[in-house]
């Protein structure tokens, strides 16, 4: 089986200038760019007929000079070991690509459009740390501000000044009126050398937290000269252009997690939408998952993992995935009896030595059985396929690394034997699950074919400080944020759109 099968760009504002306020100099980070209006003429969407003809996952990576669309300083959902910018990755070419299917265009992710598709819905990620990597990429993409023309800003601030007056806060009301007047004044031009008030860049700054309740909430302040700062509810400052300022349109979730950390939820109240992630690296019931104990994991391959299987009925969409943990030492149990093991510490015992593929197939079959049997579940299950690692020069624990700086073309590489086996198992088990005919909908979310072409997208040594002692010092499994994994939200947006159109 061959796992493979060229322009559209996101509109973006100009590079942001430094923002000075409250005696602090805040610099917009390098590479910062933002999404334009979701109605941009650059966005072309497939026809209804194309929706059922185009294979999104057979294609190539093509240049996209507009990327990336967030940075490690504009998104706080990035974990340290995927924070390649923070830890000094010197090249940026890996950020400048997008996926182009052979037979159609794949619309790039637009936060406003996505949030309209999922209004009133819920989404669950079920899987391991790569599933979490995917979710965090989505959170970052949803956090982007959108550009607003200064005329729109004037109207918004006028409304806010009225709110301030009604809240008996004349000082902030007068302040907002002065800014609003500046934005609408015929004497004001963004190209003028001497605007009536200090330039917008010195009057707006993003902050968070304390004091944000003075005008009823919000996470931004307005500043004029040395005047005091006042929070503006519902306004978030992200970037300043010649004639526009990035405000509003920012999605701010409320985070919740269970005491054991096996489920984390992000609630977007203003959009009536929530995202959850369930930590379940094997998808099935397991014993204690603590590598520091120095013994194999216990996997009960024919038993459900209740941490997620008992809860999926509440979700409209579920993205299920798993893979890399199946290469770890494990004992395999079937019908509550020890059936075999992988990398057993008892090589001369009578325990049957089995392969990772044995457990992988059992796990997906059991997980799909849980979904098909889940009482009340009427959602759509997206089966995200195995995203291969790219260790070269050795295995992950034998000095292997991933130092390439650009994608492969599809005729330059192929899946290795183990990755191909996992991918094939997932496709086969997906086919079996679809034949159960229990009213459940399963949809292929194929990240294998695009991601085998991205050896350049992993953190490698840029997920930690130099010299740090880690189990995996060269990370060629997870993906940099921002990075190629952001394209998974392009896929997700289109898959969700197809569901909406299909219904």
Buried (B, 14 or more C-beta within 10 A) or exposed (E): EEBBBEEBBBBBBBEBBEBBBEEEEBEBEEBBBBBBBBEBEBBEBBEEEEBEEBBBBBBBBEBBEBBBBBBBBBBEBBEEBBBBBBBEBEEBEBBBBBBBBBEBBBBBBBBBBBBBBBEEBBBBBBBBBBBBBBBBBBBBBBBBBBBBBBEBBBBBBBEBBEBBBEEEBEEBBBBBBBBBBBBBEEEBEBEEEEBEBBBBBBBBBBBEEEEBEBBBEBBBBBBBEEBEBBBBBBBBBBBBBEBBBBBBBBBBBEEEEEEEEBBBBBBBEEBEBBBBBBBBBBBBBBBEBEEEEEEBBBBBBBBBBEBBBEBBEEBBBBBBBBBBBBBBBBBBBBEEEEBBBBEBEEEEEEBEEBBBBBBBBBBBBBBBBBBBEBEEBEBBBBBBBBBBBBBEEEEBEEEBBBBBEBBBEBEEBBBEEBBBBBBBBBBEBBEEBBEBEEEBEBBBBBBBBBBBBBBBBBBBBBBBEEEEEEEBBBBBBBBBBBBBBBBBBBBBBBBBBBBEEEE
